[in-house]
């Protein structure tokens, strides 16, 4: 594992100290967990990244009763709407 050095403002360092004490973890472990959560696409090798909500819901796009994907944006589908 590589070692890095970061500069934190006093308030952030104090918050990290308090969190480390309450969780009984090292500051390194907390920062590591936060970095992994912030960059899921760059997680451990061999570990599959979780798909985004957009990717998970793509199969439902255009799944309305009409099956027309551009129903709300294409002017030809909106003619006569609201009359």
mmCIF file as gemmi writes it, N, C-alpha and C atoms, coordinates in Angstrom:
data_model
loop_
_atom_site.group_PDB
_atom_site.id
_atom_site.type_symbol
_atom_site.label_atom_id
_atom_site.label_alt_id
_atom_site.label_comp_id
_atom_site.label_asym_id
_atom_site.label_entity_id
_atom_site.label_seq_id
_atom_site.pdbx_PDB_ins_code
_atom_site.Cartn_x
_atom_site.Cartn_y
_atom_site.Cartn_z
_atom_site.occupancy
_atom_site.B_iso_or_equiv
_atom_site.pdbx_formal_charge
_atom_site.auth_seq_id
_atom_site.auth_asym_id
_atom_site.pdbx_PDB_model_num
ATOM 1 N N . UNK Axp A 1 ? 0.844 -1.168 0 1 0 ? 1 A 1
ATOM 2 C CA . UNK Axp A 1 ? 0 0 0 1 0 ? 1 A 1
ATOM 3 C C . UNK Axp A 1 ? 0.894 1.237 0 1 0 ? 1 A 1
ATOM 4 N N . UNK Axp A 2 ? 0.54 2.232 -0.799 1 0 ? 2 A 1
ATOM 5 C CA . UNK Axp A 2 ? 1.299 3.476 -0.896 1 0 ? 2 A 1
ATOM 6 C C . UNK Axp A 2 ? 0.895 4.428 0.225 1 0 ? 2 A 1
ATOM 7 N N . UNK Axp A 3 ? 1.809 5.32 0.584 1 0 ? 3 A 1
ATOM 8 C CA . UNK Axp A 3 ? 1.546 6.357 1.574 1 0 ? 3 A 1
ATOM 9 C C . UNK Axp A 3 ? 1.509 7.702 0.864 1 0 ? 3 A 1
ATOM 10 N N . UNK Axp A 4 ? 0.492 8.52 1.195 1 0 ? 4 A 1
ATOM 11 C CA . UNK Axp A 4 ? 0.406 9.864 0.636 1 0 ? 4 A 1
ATOM 12 C C . UNK Axp A 4 ? 0.299 10.871 1.779 1 0 ? 4 A 1
ATOM 13 N N . UNK Axp A 5 ? 0.555 12.125 1.472 1 0 ? 5 A 1
ATOM 14 C CA . UNK Axp A 5 ? 0.416 13.2 2.444 1 0 ? 5 A 1
ATOM 15 C C . UNK Axp A 5 ? -0.605 14.186 1.903 1 0 ? 5 A 1
ATOM 16 N N . UNK Axp A 6 ? -1.549 14.589 2.76 1 0 ? 6 A 1
ATOM 17 C CA . UNK Axp A 6 ? -2.536 15.586 2.344 1 0 ? 6 A 1
ATOM 18 C C . UNK Axp A 6 ? -2.558 16.719 3.358 1 0 ? 6 A 1
ATOM 19 N N . UNK Axp A 7 ? -2.99 17.88 2.913 1 0 ? 7 A 1
ATOM 20 C CA . UNK Axp A 7 ? -3.132 19.033 3.794 1 0 ? 7 A 1
ATOM 21 C C . UNK Axp A 7 ? -4.616 19.255 4.035 1 0 ? 7 A 1
ATOM 22 N N . UNK Axp A 8 ? -5.003 19.344 5.313 1 0 ? 8 A 1
ATOM 23 C CA . UNK Axp A 8 ? -6.397 19.547 5.679 1 0 ? 8 A 1
ATOM 24 C C . UNK Axp A 8 ? -6.537 20.838 6.474 1 0 ? 8 A 1
ATOM 25 N N . UNK Axp A 9 ? -7.64 21.557 6.29 1 0 ? 9 A 1
ATOM 26 C CA . UNK Axp A 9 ? -7.899 22.703 7.161 1 0 ? 9 A 1
ATOM 27 C C . UNK Axp A 9 ? -8.155 22.198 8.585 1 0 ? 9 A 1
ATOM 28 N N . UNK Axp A 10 ? -7.949 23.066 9.564 1 0 ? 10 A 1
ATOM 29 C CA . UNK Axp A 10 ? -8.08 22.667 10.969 1 0 ? 10 A 1
ATOM 30 C C . UNK Axp A 10 ? -9.436 22.037 11.284 1 0 ? 10 A 1
ATOM 31 N N . UNK Axp A 11 ? -10.523 22.635 10.756 1 0 ? 11 A 1
ATOM 32 C CA . UNK Axp A 11 ? -11.852 22.104 11.074 1 0 ? 11 A 1
ATOM 33 C C . UNK Axp A 11 ? -12.041 20.691 10.525 1 0 ? 11 A 1
ATOM 34 N N . UNK Axp A 12 ? -11.478 20.413 9.359 1 0 ? 12 A 1
ATOM 35 C CA . UNK Axp A 12 ? -11.62 19.088 8.757 1 0 ? 12 A 1
ATOM 36 C C . UNK Axp A 12 ? -10.773 18.06 9.501 1 0 ? 12 A 1
ATOM 37 N N . UNK Axp A 13 ? -9.595 18.464 9.924 1 0 ? 13 A 1
ATOM 38 C CA . UNK Axp A 13 ? -8.744 17.57 10.704 1 0 ? 13 A 1
ATOM 39 C C . UNK Axp A 13 ? -9.403 17.243 12.043 1 0 ? 13 A 1
ATOM 40 N N . UNK Axp A 14 ? -10.022 18.252 12.679 1 0 ? 14 A 1
ATOM 41 C CA . UNK Axp A 14 ? -10.712 18.017 13.951 1 0 ? 14 A 1
ATOM 42 C C . UNK Axp A 14 ? -11.886 17.063 13.756 1 0 ? 14 A 1
ATOM 43 N N . UNK Axp A 15 ? -12.612 17.239 12.663 1 0 ? 15 A 1
ATOM 44 C CA . UNK Axp A 15 ? -13.736 16.354 12.366 1 0 ? 15 A 1
ATOM 45 C C . UNK Axp A 15 ? -13.259 14.929 12.112 1 0 ? 15 A 1
ATOM 46 N N . UNK Axp A 16 ? -12.149 14.801 11.404 1 0 ? 16 A 1
ATOM 47 C CA . UNK Axp A 16 ? -11.58 13.481 11.135 1 0 ? 16 A 1
ATOM 48 C C . UNK Axp A 16 ? -11.101 12.822 12.42 1 0 ? 16 A 1
ATOM 49 N N . UNK Axp A 17 ? -10.473 13.6 13.307 1 0 ? 17 A 1
ATOM 50 C CA . UNK Axp A 17 ? -10.041 13.077 14.611 1 0 ? 17 A 1
ATOM 51 C C . UNK Axp A 17 ? -11.229 12.557 15.412 1 0 ? 17 A 1
ATOM 52 N N . UNK Axp A 18 ? -12.304 13.353 15.461 1 0 ? 18 A 1
ATOM 53 C CA . UNK Axp A 18 ? -13.49 12.96 16.232 1 0 ? 18 A 1
ATOM 54 C C . UNK Axp A 18 ? -14.14 11.708 15.645 1 0 ? 18 A 1
ATOM 55 N N . UNK Axp A 19 ? -14.22 11.642 14.325 1 0 ? 19 A 1
ATOM 56 C CA . UNK Axp A 19 ? -14.81 10.471 13.671 1 0 ? 19 A 1
ATOM 57 C C . UNK Axp A 19 ? -13.971 9.229 13.923 1 0 ? 19 A 1
ATOM 58 N N . UNK Axp A 20 ? -12.658 9.377 13.838 1 0 ? 20 A 1
ATOM 59 C CA . UNK Axp A 20 ? -11.761 8.239 14.082 1 0 ? 20 A 1
ATOM 60 C C . UNK Axp A 20 ? -11.899 7.735 15.508 1 0 ? 20 A 1
ATOM 61 N N . UNK Axp A 21 ? -12.019 8.653 16.454 1 0 ? 21 A 1
ATOM 62 C CA . UNK Axp A 21 ? -12.16 8.253 17.857 1 0 ? 21 A 1
ATOM 63 C C . UNK Axp A 21 ? -13.495 7.557 18.098 1 0 ? 21 A 1
ATOM 64 N N . UNK Axp A 22 ? -14.572 8.09 17.519 1 0 ? 22 A 1
ATOM 65 C CA . UNK Axp A 22 ? -15.889 7.491 17.756 1 0 ? 22 A 1
ATOM 66 C C . UNK Axp A 22 ? -16.036 6.125 17.091 1 0 ? 22 A 1
ATOM 67 N N . UNK Axp A 23 ? -15.394 5.932 15.947 1 0 ? 23 A 1
ATOM 68 C CA . UNK Axp A 23 ? -15.473 4.645 15.243 1 0 ? 23 A 1
ATOM 69 C C . UNK Axp A 23 ? -14.381 3.668 15.658 1 0 ? 23 A 1
ATOM 70 N N . UNK Axp A 24 ? -13.428 4.16 16.436 1 0 ? 24 A 1
ATOM 71 C CA . UNK Axp A 24 ? -12.276 3.351 16.858 1 0 ? 24 A 1
ATOM 72 C C . UNK Axp A 24 ? -11.529 2.808 15.638 1 0 ? 24 A 1
ATOM 73 N N . UNK Axp A 25 ? -11.305 3.712 14.677 1 0 ? 25 A 1
ATOM 74 C CA . UNK Axp A 25 ? -10.558 3.396 13.463 1 0 ? 25 A 1
ATOM 75 C C . UNK Axp A 25 ? -9.446 4.427 13.309 1 0 ? 25 A 1
ATOM 76 N N . UNK Axp A 26 ? -8.494 4.112 12.472 1 0 ? 26 A 1
ATOM 77 C CA . UNK Axp A 26 ? -7.452 5.087 12.182 1 0 ? 26 A 1
ATOM 78 C C . UNK Axp A 26 ? -7.993 6.116 11.19 1 0 ? 26 A 1
ATOM 79 N N . UNK Axp A 27 ? -7.356 7.271 11.177 1 0 ? 27 A 1
ATOM 80 C CA . UNK Axp A 27 ? -7.746 8.297 10.21 1 0 ? 27 A 1
ATOM 81 C C . UNK Axp A 27 ? -7.515 7.783 8.79 1 0 ? 27 A 1
ATOM 82 N N . UNK Axp A 28 ? -6.463 7.013 8.604 1 0 ? 28 A 1
ATOM 83 C CA . UNK Axp A 28 ? -6.174 6.449 7.279 1 0 ? 28 A 1
ATOM 84 C C . UNK Axp A 28 ? -7.311 5.555 6.793 1 0 ? 28 A 1
ATOM 85 N N . UNK Axp A 29 ? -7.832 4.722 7.682 1 0 ? 29 A 1
ATOM 86 C CA . UNK Axp A 29 ? -8.916 3.811 7.299 1 0 ? 29 A 1
ATOM 87 C C . UNK Axp A 29 ? -10.169 4.586 6.905 1 0 ? 29 A 1
ATOM 88 N N . UNK Axp A 30 ? -10.457 5.654 7.63 1 0 ? 30 A 1
ATOM 89 C CA . UNK Axp A 30 ? -11.645 6.451 7.321 1 0 ? 30 A 1
ATOM 90 C C . UNK Axp A 30 ? -11.478 7.146 5.975 1 0 ? 30 A 1
ATOM 91 N N . UNK Axp A 31 ? -10.325 7.763 5.748 1 0 ? 31 A 1
ATOM 92 C CA . UNK Axp A 31 ? -10.077 8.441 4.477 1 0 ? 31 A 1
ATOM 93 C C . UNK Axp A 31 ? -10.106 7.44 3.33 1 0 ? 31 A 1
ATOM 94 N N . UNK Axp A 32 ? -9.538 6.261 3.523 1 0 ? 32 A 1
ATOM 95 C CA . UNK Axp A 32 ? -9.533 5.219 2.494 1 0 ? 32 A 1
ATOM 96 C C . UNK Axp A 32 ? -10.968 4.818 2.137 1 0 ? 32 A 1
ATOM 97 N N . UNK Axp A 33 ? -11.809 4.594 3.16 1 0 ? 33 A 1
ATOM 98 C CA . UNK Axp A 33 ? -13.205 4.222 2.912 1 0 ? 33 A 1
ATOM 99 C C . UNK Axp A 33 ? -13.953 5.317 2.158 1 0 ? 33 A 1
ATOM 100 N N . UNK Axp A 34 ? -13.696 6.571 2.526 1 0 ? 34 A 1
ATOM 101 C CA . UNK Axp A 34 ? -14.357 7.685 1.851 1 0 ? 34 A 1
ATOM 102 C C . UNK Axp A 34 ? -13.912 7.807 0.399 1 0 ? 34 A 1
ATOM 103 N N . UNK Axp A 35 ? -12.64 7.584 0.144 1 0 ? 35 A 1
ATOM 104 C CA . UNK Axp A 35 ? -12.143 7.637 -1.232 1 0 ? 35 A 1
ATOM 105 C C . UNK Axp A 35 ? -12.734 6.523 -2.084 1 0 ? 35 A 1
ATOM 106 N N . UNK Axp A 36 ? -12.837 5.337 -1.533 1 0 ? 36 A 1
ATOM 107 C CA . UNK Axp A 36 ? -13.435 4.214 -2.269 1 0 ? 36 A 1
ATOM 108 C C . UNK Axp A 36 ? -14.901 4.509 -2.584 1 0 ? 36 A 1
ATOM 109 N N . UNK Axp A 37 ? -15.623 5.086 -1.609 1 0 ? 37 A 1
ATOM 110 C CA . UNK Axp A 37 ? -17.03 5.422 -1.835 1 0 ? 37 A 1
ATOM 111 C C . UNK Axp A 37 ? -17.183 6.535 -2.863 1 0 ? 37 A 1
ATOM 112 N N . UNK Axp A 38 ? -16.234 7.475 -2.889 1 0 ? 38 A 1
ATOM 113 C CA . UNK Axp A 38 ? -16.318 8.606 -3.816 1 0 ? 38 A 1
ATOM 114 C C . UNK Axp A 38 ? -15.914 8.229 -5.23 1 0 ? 38 A 1
ATOM 115 N N . UNK Axp A 39 ? -15.14 7.178 -5.385 1 0 ? 39 A 1
ATOM 116 C CA . UNK Axp A 39 ? -14.653 6.781 -6.709 1 0 ? 39 A 1
ATOM 117 C C . UNK Axp A 39 ? -14.94 5.305 -6.965 1 0 ? 39 A 1
ATOM 118 N N . UNK Axp A 40 ? -16.233 4.923 -7.063 1 0 ? 40 A 1
ATOM 119 C CA . UNK Axp A 40 ? -16.556 3.503 -7.216 1 0 ? 40 A 1
ATOM 120 C C . UNK Axp A 40 ? -16.014 2.873 -8.491 1 0 ? 40 A 1
ATOM 121 N N . UNK Axp A 41 ? -15.829 3.657 -9.524 1 0 ? 41 A 1
ATOM 122 C CA . UNK Axp A 41 ? -15.313 3.096 -10.775 1 0 ? 41 A 1
ATOM 123 C C . UNK Axp A 41 ? -13.85 2.704 -10.65 1 0 ? 41 A 1
ATOM 124 N N . UNK Axp A 42 ? -13.188 3.249 -9.645 1 0 ? 42 A 1
ATOM 125 C CA . UNK Axp A 42 ? -11.767 2.975 -9.454 1 0 ? 42 A 1
ATOM 126 C C . UNK Axp A 42 ? -11.544 2.147 -8.193 1 0 ? 42 A 1
ATOM 127 N N . UNK Axp A 43 ? -12.447 1.23 -7.908 1 0 ? 43 A 1
ATOM 128 C CA . UNK Axp A 43 ? -12.313 0.403 -6.714 1 0 ? 43 A 1
ATOM 129 C C . UNK Axp A 43 ? -11.269 -0.688 -6.94 1 0 ? 43 A 1
ATOM 130 N N . UNK Axp A 44 ? -11.197 -1.595 -6.022 1 0 ? 44 A 1
ATOM 131 C CA . UNK Axp A 44 ? -10.181 -2.648 -6.072 1 0 ? 44 A 1
ATOM 132 C C . UNK Axp A 44 ? -10.241 -3.423 -7.386 1 0 ? 44 A 1
ATOM 133 N N . UNK Axp A 45 ? -9.081 -3.82 -7.903 1 0 ? 45 A 1
ATOM 134 C CA . UNK Axp A 45 ? -9.072 -4.636 -9.123 1 0 ? 45 A 1
ATOM 135 C C . UNK Axp A 45 ? -9.826 -5.946 -8.897 1 0 ? 45 A 1
ATOM 136 N N . UNK Axp A 46 ? -10.587 -6.348 -9.875 1 0 ? 46 A 1
ATOM 137 C CA . UNK Axp A 46 ? -11.342 -7.588 -9.765 1 0 ? 46 A 1
ATOM 138 C C . UNK Axp A 46 ? -12.693 -7.406 -9.104 1 0 ? 46 A 1
ATOM 139 N N . UNK Axp A 47 ? -12.92 -6.251 -8.503 1 0 ? 47 A 1
ATOM 140 C CA . UNK Axp A 47 ? -14.19 -5.986 -7.851 1 0 ? 47 A 1
ATOM 141 C C . UNK Axp A 47 ? -15.066 -5.217 -8.831 1 0 ? 47 A 1
ATOM 142 N N . UNK Axp A 48 ? -16.224 -5.756 -9.159 1 0 ? 48 A 1
ATOM 143 C CA . UNK Axp A 48 ? -17.096 -5.151 -10.152 1 0 ? 48 A 1
ATOM 144 C C . UNK Axp A 48 ? -17.714 -3.873 -9.59 1 0 ? 48 A 1
ATOM 145 N N . UNK Axp A 49 ? -17.629 -2.785 -10.365 1 0 ? 49 A 1
ATOM 146 C CA . UNK Axp A 49 ? -18.216 -1.514 -9.956 1 0 ? 49 A 1
ATOM 147 C C . UNK Axp A 49 ? -19.737 -1.611 -10.041 1 0 ? 49 A 1
ATOM 148 N N . UNK Axp A 50 ? -20.414 -1.014 -9.085 1 0 ? 50 A 1
ATOM 149 C CA . UNK Axp A 50 ? -21.866 -1.02 -9.06 1 0 ? 50 A 1
ATOM 150 C C . UNK Axp A 50 ? -22.389 -0.079 -10.147 1 0 ? 50 A 1
ATOM 151 N N . UNK Axp A 51 ? -23.349 -0.518 -10.953 1 0 ? 51 A 1
ATOM 152 C CA . UNK Axp A 51 ? -23.871 0.355 -12.004 1 0 ? 51 A 1
ATOM 153 C C . UNK Axp A 51 ? -24.634 1.534 -11.402 1 0 ? 51 A 1
ATOM 154 N N . UNK Axp A 52 ? -24.638 2.647 -12.117 1 0 ? 52 A 1
ATOM 155 C CA . UNK Axp A 52 ? -25.343 3.835 -11.645 1 0 ? 52 A 1
ATOM 156 C C . UNK Axp A 52 ? -26.854 3.611 -11.748 1 0 ? 52 A 1
ATOM 157 N N . UNK Axp A 53 ? -27.613 4.488 -11.106 1 0 ? 53 A 1
ATOM 158 C CA . UNK Axp A 53 ? -29.068 4.388 -11.171 1 0 ? 53 A 1
ATOM 159 C C . UNK Axp A 53 ? -29.546 4.533 -12.613 1 0 ? 53 A 1
ATOM 160 N N . UNK Axp A 54 ? -28.932 5.445 -13.343 1 0 ? 54 A 1
ATOM 161 C CA . UNK Axp A 54 ? -29.296 5.63 -14.754 1 0 ? 54 A 1
ATOM 162 C C . UNK Axp A 54 ? -29.095 4.336 -15.543 1 0 ? 54 A 1
ATOM 163 N N . UNK Axp A 55 ? -27.966 3.685 -15.335 1 0 ? 55 A 1
ATOM 164 C CA . UNK Axp A 55 ? -27.693 2.43 -16.045 1 0 ? 55 A 1
ATOM 165 C C . UNK Axp A 55 ? -28.684 1.339 -15.658 1 0 ? 55 A 1
ATOM 166 N N . UNK Axp A 56 ? -29.06 1.294 -14.381 1 0 ? 56 A 1
ATOM 167 C CA . UNK Axp A 56 ? -29.999 0.264 -13.932 1 0 ? 56 A 1
ATOM 168 C C . UNK Axp A 56 ? -31.411 0.49 -14.453 1 0 ? 56 A 1
ATOM 169 N N . UNK Axp A 57 ? -31.775 1.748 -14.712 1 0 ? 57 A 1
ATOM 170 C CA . UNK Axp A 57 ? -33.136 2.037 -15.153 1 0 ? 57 A 1
ATOM 171 C C . UNK Axp A 57 ? -33.282 2.16 -16.665 1 0 ? 57 A 1
ATOM 172 N N . UNK Axp A 58 ? -32.2 2.025 -17.412 1 0 ? 58 A 1
ATOM 173 C CA . UNK Axp A 58 ? -32.271 2.16 -18.867 1 0 ? 58 A 1
ATOM 174 C C . UNK Axp A 58 ? -33.229 1.163 -19.506 1 0 ? 58 A 1
ATOM 175 N N . UNK Axp A 59 ? -33.346 -0.011 -18.942 1 0 ? 59 A 1
ATOM 176 C CA . UNK Axp A 59 ? -34.229 -1.011 -19.554 1 0 ? 59 A 1
ATOM 177 C C . UNK Axp A 59 ? -35.701 -0.604 -19.48 1 0 ? 59 A 1
ATOM 178 N N . UNK Axp A 60 ? -36.031 0.377 -18.612 1 0 ? 60 A 1
ATOM 179 C CA . UNK Axp A 60 ? -37.414 0.82 -18.483 1 0 ? 60 A 1
ATOM 180 C C . UNK Axp A 60 ? -37.723 2.056 -19.326 1 0 ? 60 A 1
ATOM 181 N N . UNK Axp A 61 ? -36.74 2.622 -19.997 1 0 ? 61 A 1
ATOM 182 C CA . UNK Axp A 61 ? -36.985 3.799 -20.827 1 0 ? 61 A 1
ATOM 183 C C . UNK Axp A 61 ? -37.907 3.434 -21.977 1 0 ? 61 A 1
ATOM 184 N N . UNK Axp A 62 ? -38.9 4.269 -22.182 1 0 ? 62 A 1
ATOM 185 C CA . UNK Axp A 62 ? -39.837 4.032 -23.273 1 0 ? 62 A 1
ATOM 186 C C . UNK Axp A 62 ? -40.763 2.865 -23.029 1 0 ? 62 A 1
ATOM 187 N N . UNK Axp A 63 ? -40.93 2.479 -21.776 1 0 ? 63 A 1
ATOM 188 C CA . UNK Axp A 63 ? -41.738 1.302 -21.473 1 0 ? 63 A 1
ATOM 189 C C . UNK Axp A 63 ? -43.184 1.655 -21.162 1 0 ? 63 A 1
ATOM 190 N N . UNK Axp A 64 ? -43.606 2.888 -21.506 1 0 ? 64 A 1
ATOM 191 C CA . UNK Axp A 64 ? -44.984 3.285 -21.257 1 0 ? 64 A 1
ATOM 192 C C . UNK Axp A 64 ? -45.946 2.512 -22.14 1 0 ? 64 A 1
ATOM 193 N N . UNK Axp A 65 ? -47.22 2.813 -22.011 1 0 ? 65 A 1
ATOM 194 C CA . UNK Axp A 65 ? -48.254 2.09 -22.754 1 0 ? 65 A 1
ATOM 195 C C . UNK Axp A 65 ? -48.085 2.229 -24.259 1 0 ? 65 A 1
ATOM 196 N N . UNK Axp A 66 ? -47.564 3.385 -24.724 1 0 ? 66 A 1
ATOM 197 C CA . UNK Axp A 66 ? -47.437 3.594 -26.165 1 0 ? 66 A 1
ATOM 198 C C . UNK Axp A 66 ? -46.174 2.971 -26.727 1 0 ? 66 A 1
ATOM 199 N N . UNK Axp A 67 ? -45.137 2.878 -25.918 1 0 ? 67 A 1
ATOM 200 C CA . UNK Axp A 67 ? -43.867 2.363 -26.392 1 0 ? 67 A 1
ATOM 201 C C . UNK Axp A 67 ? -43.077 3.384 -27.202 1 0 ? 67 A 1
ATOM 202 N N . UNK Axp A 68 ? -43.571 4.63 -27.277 1 0 ? 68 A 1
ATOM 203 C CA . UNK Axp A 68 ? -42.902 5.692 -28.026 1 0 ? 68 A 1
ATOM 204 C C . UNK Axp A 68 ? -41.94 6.401 -27.086 1 0 ? 68 A 1
ATOM 205 N N . UNK Axp A 69 ? -40.63 6.36 -27.403 1 0 ? 69 A 1
ATOM 206 C CA . UNK Axp A 69 ? -39.629 6.918 -26.498 1 0 ? 69 A 1
ATOM 207 C C . UNK Axp A 69 ? -39.624 8.438 -26.456 1 0 ? 69 A 1
ATOM 208 N N . UNK Axp A 70 ? -39.982 9.11 -27.548 1 0 ? 70 A 1
ATOM 209 C CA . UNK Axp A 70 ? -39.916 10.572 -27.576 1 0 ? 70 A 1
ATOM 210 C C . UNK Axp A 70 ? -41.302 11.207 -27.47 1 0 ? 70 A 1
ATOM 211 N N . UNK Axp A 71 ? -42.202 10.57 -26.764 1 0 ? 71 A 1
ATOM 212 C CA . UNK Axp A 71 ? -43.594 11.008 -26.683 1 0 ? 71 A 1
ATOM 213 C C . UNK Axp A 71 ? -43.731 12.431 -26.149 1 0 ? 71 A 1
ATOM 214 N N . UNK Axp A 72 ? -42.966 12.801 -25.144 1 0 ? 72 A 1
ATOM 215 C CA . UNK Axp A 72 ? -43.109 14.118 -24.525 1 0 ? 72 A 1
ATOM 216 C C . UNK Axp A 72 ? -42.285 15.195 -25.202 1 0 ? 72 A 1
ATOM 217 N N . UNK Axp A 73 ? -41.368 14.839 -26.076 1 0 ? 73 A 1
ATOM 218 C CA . UNK Axp A 73 ? -40.487 15.853 -26.658 1 0 ? 73 A 1
ATOM 219 C C . UNK Axp A 73 ? -40.684 16.07 -28.152 1 0 ? 73 A 1
ATOM 220 N N . UNK Axp A 74 ? -41.307 15.175 -28.835 1 0 ? 74 A 1
ATOM 221 C CA . UNK Axp A 74 ? -41.475 15.303 -30.281 1 0 ? 74 A 1
ATOM 222 C C . UNK Axp A 74 ? -42.79 16.035 -30.567 1 0 ? 74 A 1
ATOM 223 N N . UNK Axp A 75 ? -42.715 17.194 -31.26 1 0 ? 75 A 1
ATOM 224 C CA . UNK Axp A 75 ? -43.922 17.99 -31.521 1 0 ? 75 A 1
ATOM 225 C C . UNK Axp A 75 ? -45.026 17.232 -32.263 1 0 ? 75 A 1
ATOM 226 N N . UNK Axp A 76 ? -44.673 16.276 -33.101 1 0 ? 76 A 1
ATOM 227 C CA . UNK Axp A 76 ? -45.724 15.566 -33.849 1 0 ? 76 A 1
ATOM 228 C C . UNK Axp A 76 ? -46.611 14.739 -32.915 1 0 ? 76 A 1
ATOM 229 N N . UNK Axp A 77 ? -46.086 14.315 -31.766 1 0 ? 77 A 1
ATOM 230 C CA . UNK Axp A 77 ? -46.886 13.555 -30.805 1 0 ? 77 A 1
ATOM 231 C C . UNK Axp A 77 ? -47.72 14.477 -29.92 1 0 ? 77 A 1
ATOM 232 N N . UNK Axp A 78 ? -47.373 15.77 -29.897 1 0 ? 78 A 1
ATOM 233 C CA . UNK Axp A 78 ? -48.055 16.71 -29.014 1 0 ? 78 A 1
ATOM 234 C C . UNK Axp A 78 ? -49.173 17.485 -29.712 1 0 ? 78 A 1
ATOM 235 N N . UNK Axp A 79 ? -49.374 17.274 -31 1 0 ? 79 A 1
ATOM 236 C CA . UNK Axp A 79 ? -50.441 18.006 -31.696 1 0 ? 79 A 1
ATOM 237 C C . UNK Axp A 79 ? -51.794 17.59 -31.12 1 0 ? 79 A 1
ATOM 238 N N . UNK Axp A 80 ? -52.585 18.585 -30.776 1 0 ? 80 A 1
ATOM 239 C CA . UNK Axp A 80 ? -53.903 18.315 -30.214 1 0 ? 80 A 1
ATOM 240 C C . UNK Axp A 80 ? -53.901 18.092 -28.715 1 0 ? 80 A 1
ATOM 241 N N . UNK Axp A 81 ? -52.73 18.116 -28.095 1 0 ? 81 A 1
ATOM 242 C CA . UNK Axp A 81 ? -52.663 17.897 -26.642 1 0 ? 81 A 1
ATOM 243 C C . UNK Axp A 81 ? -53.262 19.093 -25.91 1 0 ? 81 A 1
ATOM 244 N N . UNK Axp A 82 ? -54.098 18.874 -24.954 1 0 ? 82 A 1
ATOM 245 C CA . UNK Axp A 82 ? -54.687 19.93 -24.139 1 0 ? 82 A 1
ATOM 246 C C . UNK Axp A 82 ? -55.955 20.538 -24.712 1 0 ? 82 A 1
ATOM 247 N N . UNK Axp A 83 ? -56.442 20.008 -25.784 1 0 ? 83 A 1
ATOM 248 C CA . UNK Axp A 83 ? -57.684 20.549 -26.375 1 0 ? 83 A 1
ATOM 249 C C . UNK Axp A 83 ? -58.884 19.842 -25.821 1 0 ? 83 A 1
